Amino acid sequence: MKRIYMDHSATTPVAPEVLEAMLPYFTEKFGNASSLHGFGLEAKEALEASREKVARLLGARSEEIIFTSGGTESDNLALKGIAYRNREKGKHIITTAIEHPAILETCRNLEKDGFSVTYLPVKRDGIVDLAALEAALRPDTILISVMHANNEVGTIQPLEEIGRVARERDIFLHTDAVQSVGKIPTNVDALGVDSLSLSSHKLYGPKGVGALYVRKGTKLESIIQGGGHERGLRSGTENIAGIVGLAKAAELAERSMTKEAERLTGLRDRLSSLVLDRVKDAWINGSMERRLPGNLNFGFRYVEGESLLLYLDSKGIAVSTGSACSSKKLEPSHVLLSLGLEPVDCHGSLRITMGMSNTCEDVDYVAQCIIEAVERFRGISALGRS
Ligand SMILES: Cc1ncc(COP(=O)(O)O)c(C=O)c1O
């Protein structure tokens, strides 16, 4: 049976060029970048060349890139680092209700530490309500954290406008761009952000490595203390092979992004029409205009997303229901609830995220299997028949 992977927002395979670039750093070039001998210098050179490549993808300077273990750590470092460093100025943080747990749980932790956090609502289309942002601003607001693209519904937030609001009031703006980097342009000056998180495994790089962009002049407190690596902001011997992999992935993304985004948008729109033309009581969650190229989040009334997922899996197709991290829980997705969906409608959601390996034939096969699955489960559901 052919296997079709359409869960690229959960993770992506390592690109062959990425693996090839990484391999020497496990064997002959295994040095510690802090060592003063040739092995160390070789590792240090690879580290700094990688920093430049990652910076280039973001339109940043290489000294503004801090390597981390991934998106979660980058978000923790940005939020805690900025909050602790600026606590004398104020203790109010603004974020959104649809953030990834890497942001939401960090905010909850900061609340325990005496910070107060406003969780902004989003509109039905999954876009942040700018009027609510303006209304939430306080004299003691020190930080706004709004994700660039959402991991479940793929909606792209108006960061440029949020950046303007933040700059006018001298408030730091962080963005979790884990889902957007490598897929759509993420130039830090155009977005107007002070810090930005990215994760290698979402852009055909290895797992367990990521980066935090920190605008020059932005002061952070470190959250991991030790030997003072990464300008004292992230101690711990650098994962050179992983970092080289991330840099290669960034380089590949820079080259292919425009064309690939166009191709994936075509596949996405094809899949959406094939399914919605044939299935009643079905819809797409989140804006179709401000959306990641390969993302679709279907809602089907009278069916369970989990049943659809398992049926599709039996046909060799990998998709997901809520976000990858929360899909083991059967609680309705906090993102879909924030969009105003009833809990029962959240349960019939299916997230499809396409990527490099997906073709037009895959889309046709997946559409056919989804249509079959919905008919089958509605056939055996009393509600579906009524
Ligand atoms: C929006 C978003 N932020 C953060 C993360 C966490 O990234 P990592 O898996 O690299 O820790 C994810 C992963 O799914 C994500 O989608």
PDBQT file of the ligand as one rigid body, heavy atoms in Angstrom, charges set to zero:
ROOT
HETATM    1  C1  LIG A 401       3.288  26.797  16.684  1.00  0.00    +0.000 C 
HETATM    2  C2  LIG A 401       4.233  25.882  17.376  1.00  0.00    +0.000 A 
HETATM    3  N1  LIG A 401       5.043  26.354  18.344  1.00  0.00    +0.000 NA
HETATM    4  C3  LIG A 401       5.925  25.585  18.984  1.00  0.00    +0.000 A 
HETATM    5  C4  LIG A 401       6.037  24.241  18.697  1.00  0.00    +0.000 A 
HETATM    6  C5  LIG A 401       7.029  23.419  19.435  1.00  0.00    +0.000 C 
HETATM    7  O1  LIG A 401       8.168  23.180  18.644  1.00  0.00    +0.000 OA
HETATM    8  P1  LIG A 401       9.189  21.999  19.008  1.00  0.00    +0.000 P 
HETATM    9  O2  LIG A 401       8.496  20.726  18.635  1.00  0.00    +0.000 OA
HETATM   10  O3  LIG A 401      10.382  22.246  18.158  1.00  0.00    +0.000 OA
HETATM   11  O4  LIG A 401       9.488  22.117  20.453  1.00  0.00    +0.000 OA
HETATM   12  C6  LIG A 401       5.207  23.683  17.707  1.00  0.00    +0.000 A 
HETATM   13  C7  LIG A 401       5.263  22.230  17.416  1.00  0.00    +0.000 C 
HETATM   14  O5  LIG A 401       4.277  21.618  17.014  1.00  0.00    +0.000 OA
HETATM   15  C8  LIG A 401       4.291  24.523  17.028  1.00  0.00    +0.000 A 
HETATM   16  O6  LIG A 401       3.496  24.059  16.076  1.00  0.00    +0.000 OA
ENDROOT
TORSDOF 0
